[in-house]
Amino acid sequence: MEDLQFLTAWSEPLIRTGQVLLVMLLAWLAQRVLTRGITRLGQRYPQLPPELLLPLRGLLRWMILGSAFMLVLERFGVSAEVLWTALTGFAAVAAVAFFAIWSVLSNMFCAVLIFSLGPFRMGDKVEVVESADKPGVKGRVIAINLFYTTLEDLSEDQQGALVQVPNSLFFQKAVRRWR
């Protein structure tokens, strides 16, 4: 009789603990499979830049961990309504923050476009044309990162100077390119 009371008293916490461990194991497994898949994708297609794959792996990891955390909270009795309220509140704050840092995000998105579409490459000579009568920024591409592209100025008076051009400028202005 005591054994039956012991099992009855501990069955609910043991089942809940098993469910939480199962959620954590599945989240870990999903994260490992997706990370390996992205790594293999990068190995199979070497034209995909590692600067794009690394944030993608991180984003997927955080999404999986966040989903697992929400499921664990639900197993501990936090209602879906409370979770939804918290999530929508966070989304509203994130939307305001998104508009506040729009120029930074714009440069990052343009970097992804530069990496994927390849309007120019490292070593190319490019010129961002201001207008027909004014010369623009001109130089050889020596570095491309998430915020700006670094050009080595090739003009006689500024030989060797480095110019950092925001990535979004390459999609707002006309660009001349020489290979």
Number of C-alpha atoms within 10 A of each C-alpha: 5 7 8 9 10 10 11 11 11 11 12 11 12 12 11 14 15 12 15 20 13 13 18 18 13 14 20 15 12 16 20 13 12 15 19 13 13 16 16 12 13 17 12 10 10 10 11 14 13 14 13 15 16 14 11 13 18 13 12 15 19 12 14 19 17 13 14 19 16 15 17 20 15 15 15 13 8 13 11 13 9 10 14 11 11 12 12 11 12 11 12 12 11 12 11 11 11 13 10 11 10 12 14 16 16 17 22 19 16 21 25 18 15 21 21 13 9 12 15 18 17 15 15 16 20 22 21 20 17 14 10 7 7 8 11 17 18 20 24 23 22 15 14 19 16 20 20 20 22 20 26 20 20 16 12 7 8 10 11 14 12 16 17 16 16 22 25 22 16 22 15 10 14 13 18 14 15 10 10
